[in-house]
Amino acid sequence: MPTPVGRKQWAIAEGYIPGKSTKSAEQSRALESHETACLLNASDQDAHVEITLFFKDREPVGPYRVTVPARRTQHVRFNDLKDPAPVPRDTDYASLIQSDVPIVVQHTRLDSRQSELALISTMAFPVD
């Protein structure tokens, strides 16, 4: 039985999905500019995760709800989040990620606005 690792609250202070890519999503999803939260649930229980987005000039949006099965990982593309509202492109935002069991969160961005791609990845900040 794996020992639960991680925290129940995480913050990603930096978020931005470029509005364009060198290739459209229809041509190559792999090269579409995107933001991803990589969620690791090493516990024996499903993780019920809520993501809330914060903006500099408007009220927060969320929660977006995701379930990460026990002893699994899930990569959540912010581009794919639609309910309660699509994540805006070309807009700065931050996110708060809350789970009912400890998880680990890593943040990744692919910026493919130019043919010279840029990929960044960093650990989210554990809040609790």
N, C-alpha and C positions, 0 to 999 in steps of 0.2 A: 504494500500500500504506500503510494508516494506521500511524502510529507508536503502539506500545502506550503507554497512559497508565494511571496509577493505581498501586496497590500490591497485594501478594499477601495482606496481612492487614489487617483492619479491625475496630474495636470499636465497638459501640453500647452505651454504659453505661446508657441509659435505655430500658426496655421495659415496656409495660403495655397489655393489651387489655381495655377495659371489657367487663363481662359483659352489658351490655344496650345497646340502640340505640333511637332513636325509632321505627324501623321494623325489622321482623325481616328476616333475610337473604332469606327467601322473598319478602318484599314488595319489597325494593329492595337489591340487593347494593351498589349505589353508595353508599347511606347507612348501611351496616352499619359500626359501630365496628370499626376495624382498625389494625394496624401493617403497614408495608410496608418492605422493603429494595429500593431501586431499584438494579439492578446494570447497569453499562455495561461491555461488553467490546469495546474498540476494536481488539483485536489480530486477527491472521489465524488464530488457533487457538481452538477451543472452550475455554471456561473451565469447569473442574470445581470447583464451589464446595461447601464444607462449612460449615454453620452449627451452632454449639454454643451452647446457652442455659445461663446461670448464674443461680442463685437464692440468696436470703439464708438459706434454711433447709433446703436439700436439695442433693443431688449434681447436677452438670450433666447435661443431656440432649442427646443428639446423637451423631453428626452427622446433620443433615438434609442431603440431597444435592440439588444443583440443577446443571443444565448450562445455561450461557449460550452460545449459538452465537457463532461468530466474527463480529465487526462488528455485534453486535446488543445490544439492551437487554432486560432482563426485570425486571418488577416482581413480587416474591415477597411475597405476603400471608402473614404469620405465622399468621393465622387458618386458612389452608389447609394448613399443615404438619401431617402426621399420623404420619409414620414417622421416628423410632421411637416417638413419642408425641404426641398433640395438645398444642398450646401452651395452657397453662392461662389462663383468663380471670380478671380481678380479682386478678392476681398480679404483683408486681414481678419483673422479670428483666433481664438484660443479655445481649448476644450477641457472640460472636466469629465473624467471617466470614473463611474462608481459601480461597484460590484458587490453582490451579497456574500461572496467568498473571496479569499485572497487570490489575486491574479498578478501577472507581470505584464507591463505595457511598454512597447517600444514604438517610436514614431519614425516613419520614413516618408520622404518626398522624392518623387521623380519629376524633374523639370525638363521637359523635352521641347521647349519653345525654339531651341536651336538644334542643329544637327549634332553639336557637341553636347551630349546629355550631361545633366548634373543630378547626382543621387546623394541625398543626405539621410543619415539615420542617427537617432539619439534615443537614449532612455527617457521616458517620461519622468516627471518628478513625483515621488511617492508622497502623498499628502498625510496619511495617518500613520 
